Each structure stands twice: as C-alpha cells, then as structure tokens.
C-alpha cells in the first residue's frame, strides 16, 4: 500500500504586543472565514471570538459546531456566516465529531484520496457542551491526540436556551436555573468547574491555554499555537454574553479585560514539552472583583458576604499563579469592608417575578 | 499478510463477526470506530489485528462511548471517508441520538449490529430489540442468517448506501452468537471482484476546504418538512437500487439473494412462519421435519426491514391461511402486546383481498434457541387457528403456555 506523508500547516505567531491592543495591526490576515450575516446579539462575545479565531486560522480550515449559540444564532438556513466548511453536530459530540473529521483527513491524505496540507480542524463548543454534556467526548479527542483544536467559548451559561446555569457559571451568577430568592440569596451556590486546568492535568501531552476576547492578539496567537501543535490542543476563551450577563453592549471587550484584571479568569498556557504552566501573562492592572461584578445585572443581587467569597476565590487564583497580593485585595476579601450591591433588594424583587 | 487489494478467492471457516470485519477490509474502509460490548466486539478485535498487521490501512479509533463512536463515524463520513462502526444491545441505544442526524445529513455510515438483549437483565443473548428500536430513523436495515450472508450484506450495503440516489446509512444486523459466534464456511472473493462491484466512496458535498459547505444549519419550521420528505423519498428510491445491486452482486459473485424475502418450502404450505435472522436456520430444519410428517408448513424470512417491502409482504403472505410471526423482539404494550413485527405484517396485509390470520409468537427471547418441539407447538397453534377460522389470541409467549 503506498503511504503518502501528511503535510501540516505552520502559522506564524504575531509579534505585536498583546496587552489589549486596540489599534490597527498590519500583521493581521485580511481573510475573513467568519463573515457578517448571522443573527447573534449586539456585542456577542462568542461571535467576536469566532471572528478572531477563524482569522488566525485562515482558509484551509474546517469548523465543527456542536449545538449552542454559535450554531443556533449563526446558521440560519441558506445564510451561514462560514466561508470555510462547517458542520453542526450534537451538543454532546464536540470532541467525537471533530475526531472523526481529523481521522478522516489523516486516512484520506495518507491513502492518496485527498491531496493538500492537513486542514486546521477547529471545534467551537460552548461551555455547556465543553464542561457538561460533551466533556467525555472532548476528553476522548484530547487523549487520543487527534490533530485538532477544541475551543470552549465560555460564556458561563447555556445562553441560546434562555440563560441556564452550566458548570462554568460563576458563584453568585443569576440564571434562570439559579435565580436568587430569600432562601438562596446568592443565586448560584457552586463555584465553577476548573475546566481548562482539568484538561491540562488530564491530557498533559496537549497544548492547553486560556484566553479572553479582551486580549485579541494573545487569543489569536494561542489559536495558532494550538493549530501548530501536532496533536490535540484546547483553548478556553472568556466570551461575555450581553443577554445573560446583562451589561451595556459596547462593554464586551472591557469585561474581557476586567475579568482578567480582577483575577476571576486566570490567563495561562500549559506547555506540553516542558509539562509546566506558563503564568507569565500579566494584565496591566489588578482590581477588586466588585469592579467587574458591578457592571453586570446577573450579580446585582449579591450581598457583601457573597462579594467577599468571590474576592477570596479571585485571590486564590492569583496565588495559584504565583502573584503577590496587594493589601487592598486581601482587605476586599473581608465582608466587613464591603457593601451590598446597590441593586440587591431590587434584584430579589425582580427575581420573584420571573 | 495480504491486503484486500491483492487477495485471491478462497473459502475460510469464520464466524459472523469476522465475516463482517472481512467485508470492511475488502471495502478498504478509512475510519473504524470501536467501543467494546459483547458480542459484536469480536468484529472490532479482528479489525484491530488487521490494522496492526498492515493488512488494512485505516484509522482505528477506540471511542469513549457508543455516542462518540457514532459521532466520530458521522464526522469522518462527512469529511469524505468510508466508515465502519458497530455495536450490540444497550450500546446501540447509548448512541441513539446520532441515528437521525446521520441519516438526515445523508451520510452513508455503515454499522454492524450483533444483537443482544437490552437491560434488564444483562443477558448476552440475541434479541432484535436493540436495532429494531431504531428502525424508523432513516437507516437501511436488514438481518443476515449466517456468516456468508453477513459478509455479502455488508458489501452490498456499502454499495447501496453510497449510491448517489440513496446516500443513507446502513445497519447490517446479525443475531448475536447464533451468527456472530458460530463459524461456518465463507467464500471470500477475489479482490478484483470487489473492485468491480464497489466503487470508491465519493460524497457529493464533503467538508472540504476547497469547496466550503455548511452541514446541518438551524432552519425555520417550514424548511424542515422538505428535508424530511427528501429523506423519506431517498428511502423509497433506495428500493430500486437495492434490487439492482442484488442483481449485480449475483452476476459478479455468483450468489443470488432475493433482496426482500426468502421463501422456504412454501409450495403447498397453508401456514407459514415469518421471521428475521438466524432462527431461519433452525426453522428450515424444523419445517423439513414437519413436512416429512405431512404438515403443510413453510417459512418466509424477511431480509430487509427498512425500507419495508410492503407490497412483497402482502403479495407473498396473502398466499397462506395463517401467518405466525416469530418476533425475537420486545414491543411492550404494542398492538399485539408482543413484538413489533406483528404490526408491520398486519399493516402490509390490510389492503389484501385475501388476508391470512396473523398470530404473534414470542419465541427465541433472551437468546434462547427455538427448539424443534416449539416449532411443532407453534405450528399446532397455527393449524388450530386455520381450523377455527380465527386466532385464539394475538400473542403467545412460547414456553409459558400449555
């Protein structure tokens, strides 16, 4: 049997500074595999991420879309925004369908049935798919090391079904499955699953990283690093949801930066060669979590003690990354030094009427 | 070890599982997805060895569940690869979500089923309920009754499912243990014959970066029915293709099967058994025995249940006085409160001018062999019905009644 060697693509890493660059970057490719014409909400974090990701990947790319916002809101019949091949799959099939595409191309290229460089195979799974129902399928794809990139676009909830809690929804986050009330004043009582670390720890041969739409160049470089890595790669990307988080639409990118500056979304890379975390990414500022929370209606019901719990959680994240905590953040982790959210009482009232 | 592209015709003694694996090898499949569950596992064991030996160049993926198995198969077929997968029993059910998306996206995935009872009670034996529960999901489906037929059906199913007029997935079923684990002589063809019979898989709209397409977008309610209608028509249109492929198969390989129905000793028969799969082998023997004693009994075996050959079933069964449906499946609370084949038979006969009486036998359940005295008992029940001009009751649980 003649066997043809599979050629892989190598994408250049962008050299520009990553710290929240908002200026025109001449290095960015002009190609737009994700074009306008979809029905996502104004300021939609996941679709901003989608554009950045596909721009970084280029045209020799195949996208896999498990059920979620980026399936439902993007693909109206005969009007999909994908300039590259895209396929819907079931919400629990994120990793498995993607593995099938990757395996098909390995075999077809090797057996001379398809000619060309191995395509970038990217799965765009929401956090419901990635952290709950499709978790095993993604773990399977990473474990078997198919040459693909699996992205969890993390908007911290099931959004297209009408804002329900996922295992990525933060403590205190109000959703329709975790509303606040007199018995449960903080709304969601559980802290989120540490999904990306779980993927890195369980599949140490994979490139694993976290990113945020607040840092576009960093995000795109991580997409390229993941695609260049021969084998499976995993990205978890913070993508705010205006509808579920309840904020002013122009502030999506601001939230993408604030969540990192407040320590609620650690940005890091897992280096599979060194088998070590790289925590060298540093936001420009460090802020108390209340600055992030107060912009969002989903946290409007929180009392001082709940905010303190979230500050403690953030402080733990900073410590995990080896960052020395300023006195102000330690101070902010004590409920005595905090006040209730201004809207806490009103939020509870509203929640009763839902 | 020779690859399938360079072998000569030979006869080997293998079981149904290995016969299915051999067919996948001859079809030069690109992607195989496995997950262990008895009894079909032996097929995947055989394929794993072929890949390890270099006899077959395919991606062999050990999936994390049957759901993943079918999703991997879906993704690979969507990309343009020829795919082989399989399962048994509750494994077939674990993957249930994928059956409609795969047929709806018109991906000719092939799945081998070696039947196993569902849980409870964790019985390894063959009941057809596992595959039959998916019968309306848009997959071509039929049962083989021995290893040779299994091999042949797998090859024909690829040819039928991948035909551009059809483009539907296929479930190629065989009874667990009775076929899957009993060895018999199987003629494996010359590689040139397969090359002549089965052209390379070419889906018209694969996921190919050079010709971008979107598969499976969300649609408006009024856009759904046209797609469902197309899928229904593909199932109907497949009937002509199935007949054509069986003809070509006979011409190239020398084995001719009626695609829909096998009749055994039905000449002069007044009562007949109607069944699918392996119990046909014992039924033939029992019928021979009963015929020798002068009983006018015969056998009608259904070879393809999807698409369902309604007109053939009507035409064939209308010749007899009583039809005894041997179910080997569970249809709890169904029309006959027995199995699901009964209603398929009765519906086909409804428009007949000469309707036979129909009775349902719950036999061969739990993977038990149907023994001679049970065939006699069932024949007796049918003959009594013929004499009375009516059935005593719709369903008999064989072995639980006097």
Interface residues (C-beta under 8 A of the other chain):
Chain A: X1 X3 X59 X60 X61 X62 X64 X71 X72 X75 X76 X77 X78 X80 X82 X83 X84 X85 X86 X87 X88 X89 X90 X92 X93 X95 X96 X97 X98 X99 X100 X101 X103 X104 X105 X106 X107 X108 X110 X111 X113 X114 X116 X119 X136 X137 X139 X140 X143 X144
Chain B: X3 X5 X30 X31 X33 X54 X57 X58 X59 X61 X62 X63 X64 X65 X67 X68 X69 X71 X72 X73 X74 X75 X76 X77 X78 X79 X80 X81 X83 X97 X98 X101 X105 X200 X207 X208 X209 X210 X211 X212 X213 X214 X215 X216 X217 X218 X219 X220 X223
